[in-house]
Amino acid sequence: MVAGGPYGLEDILGKAGYGRALLLLTVIPFVWSLPTALMVGELASAMPEEGGYYVWVRRALGRFWGFQEAWLSLAASVFDMAIYPVTFVLYLSRVAPHLTAGYRGTLWALAVVVGCTLWNLRGAKAVGESSVALFCVLLAPFVVLVAVALWRWHGVGTGAILHPVSNLDMAGAVSVALWNYMGWDNASTVAQEVRNPQRNYPRAMVGSAILVAVTYIVPLTAVGLAGLAADQFSTGAWTDAARTIVGPALGLAVVLGGMINGAGMFNPLMMSYSRVPYAMAKDGLLPAVFARENRRGVPAVSIVACACIWALALRFSFERLISIDLVLYGAALLLELIALVVLRLREPDLARPFRIPGGVAGAVAVGVGPALLIAFALWAARGETVLGINALLFAAMVGVLGSLVYAVANIVRQNARAT
């Protein structure tokens, strides 16, 4: 869910240059990823329930805010989940542009959605094991790329690392870096399907944080030392880097890895997000049909419904998807961080197999870095538009709509009880 290899980093490099990009990729994990991972480690091990972050916020702040947490997360998923089929198509277009021209690109993206839906219907174990295998496959070309790039460098000079970019865009680079380092809480929603969650969640969070940083920083450093100009990097440019440094065969391998990345990230995230409507239906906040399971115990209706909704955002551009995704995800993450502090105050005796040190002050401190970066993301999105509407206004409208939907759901539930 969080470790898809270097794919998606190209825009950071193209917007900021090697030096600034490497600085962002080194610093952001400590103020963005690690605090979130620590929060997930504590709350997922204390409350290993299906629905994850929705359950935490509902328990800490009540049903209304639990619903808003789920609403914002699912709204963010509409834009987040569309990024991965788009990535699949972008990499495919590098070797076969005629296959992705016009409506064909949308059909390929839809094929990714349908394929992952069928995969998810087989269950969490099938999704988890295949995701690890796909991650290893998509990283293989970068092992070769890094080795050859460092061999070409031979330890002489700094290559292109100190070269500036012609069109510096630090706000855009930070936004893309935040997107590449977010999503740790998604792993929490399948807690009931994880063996020994009290032990495995904290270990998975810390291990993944290290793994992600390494798989981001090492390839960027290697191609920089090899002398590739940062200006040539945009989404999909790893293909050109592989061709230049090694040859066309590795370029093709990177393309295949990029396509695997698109499908491989989409697949486990579908598993994660689909458990939220399932948990809400169990609580009576959504129609009971969303809690229906197939013979494998998989919430099939929730998976299919989510897939249909995600398909609606496939025509958005990559940059617009990231902008609105960050705004909506940031609002949901703030609710989770507030829930962490509130539960420390209200339930100090709650069994926490893993505990962030420092008591209530430690829980508050964990949220400072993410809160500041969310504020920056809001500022950076001030000029973006979605469907012709300012991104911040669009996000506010989504939030208000969540409150209205909750009120309607309450009325419907009360009428159903009365009859």
Secondary structure, 3 states (H helix, E strand, C coil): CCCCCCCCCHHHHHHHHHHHHHHHHHHHHHHHHHHHHHHHHHHHHHCCCECCHHHHHHHHHCHHHHHHHHHHHHHHHHHHHHHHHHHHHHHHHHHCHHHHCCHHHHHHHHHHHHHHHHHHCCCHHHHHHHHHHHHHHHHHHHHHHHHHHHHHHCCCCCCCCCCCCCCCCHHHHHHHHHHHCCCHHHHHHEHHHCCCHHHHHHHHHHHHHHHHHHHHHHHHHHHHHCCCCHHHCCCCCHHHHHHHHCCHHHHHHHHHHHHHHHHHHHHHHHHHHHHHHHHHHHCCCCCHHHHCCCCCCCCHHHHHHHHHHHHHHCCCCHHHHHHHHHHHHHHHHHHHHHHHHHHHHHCCCCCCCCCCCCHHHHHHHHHHHHHHHHHHHHHHHHHCEECCEEHHHHHHHHHHHHHHHHHHHHHHHHHHHHC
